[in-house]
Amino acid sequence: MHALVDTCVEECDEIYVEIVNKIPLQELMKIVRKYKDRNLFLRINRKKKKLESITFYEDNDDECIFVPIPKRFAVLEPDEHYFEVTLKANIVLALKGERDYHR
């Protein structure tokens, strides 16, 4: 069990670094505010751990996971730290195949 948690955390960190290297956190928060009436997802290649796109469409499959981008700490209660923590939690949940995301 412990190894599974470490693997998810390690994968999450790898994916998170990939995301913020392509789209800085502040820019990602601006995108969420711009489309505040829609749900946005990060389309991540499951094997390569690479960000492919930001989309309104969610459909996890064998190739990609779709991570919801949280709105609460970008729109309702803007806070970069909580936005980051919530995004990382959503990445871990997506990696585990969970559907109970933090929005």
BELNORHU-V853402 format. One record per residue. N is the residue number from 0. OMEGA is omega in whole degrees, 0 to 359 (none if undefined). BURIAL is # if it has 9 or more other ideal C-beta (glycine too) atoms within 8 Angstrom, else .. D_LAST is the distance of its C-alpha to the last C-alpha in Angstrom with 2 decimals. Layout:
n omega burial d_last
N OMEGA BURIAL D_LAST
N OMEGA BURIAL D_LAST
This chain:
n omega burial d_last
0 181 . 26.94
1 180 . 26.99
2 179 . 27.49
3 179 . 24.43
4 180 . 22.21
5 179 . 24.11
6 179 . 23.79
7 180 # 19.99
8 179 # 19.83
9 178 . 22.48
10 179 # 20.86
11 180 # 17.50
12 179 . 19.56
13 180 # 21.51
14 181 # 18.62
15 179 # 16.98
16 177 . 20.45
17 182 # 20.90
18 185 # 17.80
19 173 # 18.75
20 179 . 22.37
21 182 . 21.70
22 179 # 19.18
23 185 . 19.31
24 180 # 16.18
25 179 . 17.29
26 178 . 17.83
27 178 # 14.44
28 177 # 13.01
29 179 . 15.74
30 179 # 14.84
31 179 # 11.29
32 180 # 13.21
33 182 . 15.82
34 187 # 13.75
35 180 . 11.46
36 181 . 12.44
37 173 . 11.44
38 179 . 8.78
39 180 # 9.96
40 171 # 10.73
41 178 # 13.13
42 185 # 16.12
43 174 # 17.77
44 187 # 21.28
45 184 # 21.33
46 184 . 24.92
47 183 . 25.23
48 182 # 21.87
49 175 . 21.86
50 179 # 19.37
51 181 . 20.75
52 167 . 18.67
53 186 # 15.60
54 174 # 15.26
55 188 . 13.86
56 178 . 15.11
57 177 . 13.84
58 179 . 16.75
59 178 . 17.14
60 182 . 20.86
61 183 . 23.51
62 188 . 23.36
63 168 # 19.72
64 179 # 16.27
65 184 # 13.27
66 178 # 10.39
67 175 # 7.10
68 184 # 7.09
69 180 # 4.40
70 190 # 5.71
71 186 # 6.30
72 172 # 8.88
73 187 # 10.23
74 187 . 10.86
75 180 . 10.94
76 186 . 12.10
77 180 # 13.15
78 185 . 13.83
79 181 # 14.51
80 180 . 14.91
81 176 # 11.63
82 179 # 9.92
83 181 # 12.29
84 181 . 11.86
85 177 # 8.11
86 178 # 9.00
87 177 # 11.98
88 178 # 10.48
89 177 # 8.62
90 179 # 12.11
91 180 # 13.92
92 179 # 12.19
93 179 # 12.97
94 180 # 16.43
95 181 . 17.04
96 179 . 16.22
97 179 . 13.61
98 182 . 11.23
99 185 . 9.22
100 175 # 6.12
101 183 # 3.76
102 none . 0.00
